[in-house]
């Protein structure tokens, strides 16, 4: 029989899931209605064949793609924070984003400067290159840190590798001037050119990564009690850490390849979930994915309307909003003596 406390936690989780799903549905409708020309009603869009084509070929895949990328980042942030027992951990912690951006820059230089071709194989190629870059960066981080045992050394190694790959990305961009503008859009983050093919790639990665991370969530729960306690419970920390680091690399690489570098979504989403409901890591990962999807789509819609008919890079919007949220969080924590 389910005890009273567990029943309350389940009810809160179910209620929060329902609220976020409703929030996502509203945002998806808004994403279909908001464009460079302003707000259009659904009846008006479907009455006009040209507007209908814009919705199905541009706005809908862009909105769904923003949700999928946000879900990847939100889920990865929850995994990273649990794996390293660090509330400031994010998807880019181990240098994976910098490695992914470096390999994407190399592929753009060889492809002639356009990362947004809609052919499925090319999209898979960018995702593959981003994944290879993320894995390479993480491998170098693990090599520098001498394994996965020491979390602090692992984090410092990730910072060093990120700086190196960031410099290499700049060097590639400078050596191939025709990709400078594209790389700028990539580094600032953009959902403007997401296609249905890109959505397919991200959806496949999300399903696989979510399945693996949920299956290993028990180890993350054990890590909250400390490594010694987790080992005493018979949990295999080394293999689980390695597997989850691979998951982080895959999800980060897929998101970076399709939308560029998007700041703070993976960091803020798990914080918001924990501030609203107490859950174990399985539910935290799931809710962080849902909330990350909503955060990035909301930021994308805001990016379309702030300076319409032009639009801001969505990474700028997430950086401002996410940075402001964390600033407020630290200020509140300092007043309460938490920092």
Secondary structure as UniProt FT lines:
FT   HELIX           4..33
FT   STRAND          34..35
FT   TURN            36..37
FT   STRAND          38..39
FT   HELIX           42..47
FT   HELIX           49..54
FT   HELIX           55..59
FT   HELIX           60..83
FT   TURN            84..85
FT   TURN            87..88
FT   TURN            91..94
FT   HELIX           96..111
FT   HELIX           120..145
FT   HELIX           151..175
FT   HELIX           177..179
FT   HELIX           180..188
FT   TURN            192..193
FT   HELIX           196..215
FT   HELIX           217..223
FT   TURN            224..225
FT   HELIX           227..232
FT   TURN            233..234
FT   HELIX           237..259
FT   HELIX           265..276
FT   HELIX           281..305
FT   TURN            306..309
FT   HELIX           314..335
FT   TURN            336..337
//
